[in-house]
Amino acid sequence: MFVIHRPTEARSPSRALLRWAPTFVAFPVGGLTAHLLVGPVDTVLSAAVGGLATGVAIGAAQWWALRPAGPTAGRWVSASALGFAAALALVTAVVGPPTTVGAVVVQGAVCGLGLGAAQASVLFRRLGARALFWPVLLACAWAFGWTVTAAVGVRLEDGWTVFGSSGAVVVTVLSAALPLALRRSAP
């Protein structure tokens, strides 16, 4: 029997991407969990609590995917939950419940920016100034994720905290730069 050994360095980028790919599941799971806990996002309180639940699901899945090169679980998951909850509560207070495509695109941009900023605060130690690109990337990706979700016919009036699986796949692909950046900056 022949065994082909590949250097770990050669496997690392594909491994990092393969670990990141299943994180898309956390979006619909987090959204469903929040919906079961608080119902539709129609008040600032339901947005904050639903955002916490969704942020925990997304943060936990991403933390798992970023191991061992990524941040600690406590810092990443708490930053994700708090950043998403604050952003969703803010956009709900300003725009109201998102029931139109325009409103969910704004919600996506604000929530991506809020989540990204909170996560960037954790990433800064490792990535330096490059971490500042993360909130911008997520704002654009999340706005596009909601656009895709609306295009496939998801009822926006149901008041979900986050887009469904179609938008989640798009956001997961667009945000795959993070595990690669962390791999490159590994000590």
C-alpha positions in Angstrom: 0.0 0.0 0.0 1.3 3.4 -0.9 0.7 6.5 1.2 1.0 9.9 -0.3 2.0 12.5 2.2 1.2 16.1 1.5 2.7 18.8 3.5 0.3 20.3 6.0 0.8 23.7 4.4 -0.5 22.5 1.0 -3.7 21.1 2.7 -4.4 24.1 4.9 -6.3 26.5 2.5 -8.7 23.8 1.3 -9.1 22.5 4.8 -9.9 26.0 6.1 -12.5 26.5 3.4 -14.0 23.0 4.0 -14.4 23.8 7.7 -16.0 27.2 6.8 -18.5 25.8 4.3 -21.0 24.2 6.8 -21.3 27.5 8.8 -24.1 28.5 6.5 -26.4 26.1 8.5 -26.0 28.4 11.5 -28.0 31.2 9.8 -31.3 29.3 9.4 -30.8 27.5 12.7 -30.2 30.7 14.5 -33.1 32.4 12.7 -35.5 29.6 13.6 -34.3 29.5 17.2 -34.9 33.2 17.5 -38.3 33.0 15.8 -39.3 30.2 18.3 -38.1 32.3 21.2 -39.5 35.7 20.4 -41.6 35.4 17.3 -41.2 37.9 14.5 -38.9 40.9 14.8 -41.5 43.6 15.3 -40.1 45.5 18.4 -36.7 46.5 19.6 -36.9 44.0 22.4 -37.7 41.1 20.0 -34.9 42.3 17.8 -32.4 42.4 20.7 -33.3 39.0 22.1 -33.7 37.4 18.7 -30.4 38.9 17.7 -28.7 37.4 20.7 -30.0 33.9 19.9 -29.1 34.2 16.2 -25.7 35.7 17.0 -24.8 32.9 19.4 -25.6 30.3 16.7 -23.6 32.1 14.0 -20.7 32.9 16.3 -20.5 29.3 17.6 -20.5 27.8 14.2 -17.9 30.2 12.9 -15.7 29.7 16.0 -15.8 25.9 15.3 -14.8 26.5 11.7 -11.9 28.9 12.6 -10.3 26.5 15.2 -7.4 26.1 15.9 -6.1 29.3 14.3 -9.0 31.5 15.3 -10.0 33.4 18.5 -11.2 31.8 21.7 -14.8 30.6 21.8 -15.9 33.0 24.6 -14.6 36.1 22.8 -15.8 35.2 19.4 -19.3 34.0 20.3 -20.0 36.9 22.8 -18.8 39.5 20.2 -21.0 37.9 17.6 -24.0 37.7 19.8 -23.7 41.3 21.2 -22.7 42.8 17.8 -25.6 41.2 16.0 -28.2 41.9 18.7 -27.2 45.6 19.0 -27.2 46.1 15.2 -30.6 44.4 14.8 -32.1 46.3 17.6 -30.8 49.6 16.2 -32.0 49.0 12.7 -35.4 47.9 14.0 -35.7 51.1 16.1 -34.8 53.3 13.1 -36.4 51.5 10.2 -39.1 49.4 11.9 -40.0 45.8 11.1 -38.5 44.9 7.8 -41.3 44.1 5.4 -39.9 45.3 2.0 -36.8 44.3 0.0 -35.3 47.7 0.6 -35.8 47.4 4.4 -34.2 44.0 4.6 -31.3 45.1 2.5 -30.7 48.0 4.9 -31.2 45.6 7.8 -28.6 43.3 6.2 -26.1 46.1 5.7 -26.5 47.4 9.2 -26.4 44.0 10.8 -23.4 42.9 8.8 -21.6 46.1 9.8 -22.5 45.6 13.5 -21.6 42.0 13.6 -18.4 42.6 11.5 -17.3 45.5 13.8 -17.8 43.4 16.9 -15.9 40.5 15.4 -13.2 42.8 14.0 -12.5 44.0 17.6 -11.6 40.4 18.3 -9.7 39.9 15.1 -7.6 43.1 15.4 -5.0 41.5 17.7 -4.3 38.8 15.1 -4.9 40.6 11.8 -4.1 44.2 12.6 -5.5 46.9 10.3 -6.7 44.1 7.9 -9.5 43.4 10.4 -11.0 46.7 9.5 -12.1 45.3 6.1 -14.2 42.6 7.8 -17.2 44.9 8.8 -17.3 46.4 5.3 -17.2 42.9 3.7 -20.0 41.6 6.0 -22.1 44.7 5.4 -22.0 44.1 1.6 -22.4 40.3 1.9 -25.3 40.5 4.3 -27.2 43.1 2.2 -26.7 40.8 -0.8 -27.8 37.8 1.3 -31.1 39.5 2.1 -31.5 40.4 -1.6 -31.1 36.7 -2.6 -33.5 35.6 0.1 -36.1 38.1 -1.1 -35.6 37.0 -4.7 -36.3 33.3 -3.9 -39.6 34.3 -2.4 -39.2 34.2 1.4 -42.0 36.1 3.1 -40.3 39.2 4.5 -43.5 40.0 6.6 -42.6 37.0 8.8 -40.0 39.1 10.5 -37.0 36.8 10.6 -33.8 37.9 12.3 -31.6 36.7 9.5 -31.9 35.5 5.9 -32.6 31.9 5.1 -30.4 29.2 3.6 -30.2 30.7 0.2 -28.8 34.0 1.5 -26.7 32.1 4.0 -24.9 30.2 1.3 -24.1 33.5 -0.5 -22.8 35.1 2.7 -20.7 32.0 3.6 -19.0 32.0 0.2 -18.4 35.8 0.3 -17.0 35.6 3.8 -14.7 32.7 3.2 -11.8 35.2 3.1 -11.7 35.2 6.9 -10.4 31.6 7.5 -7.8 32.1 4.8 -6.6 35.4 6.3 -6.3 33.8 9.7 -4.4 30.8 8.2 -2.0 33.2 6.6 -1.4 35.1 9.8 -1.0 32.0 12.0 2.1 32.1 14.1 
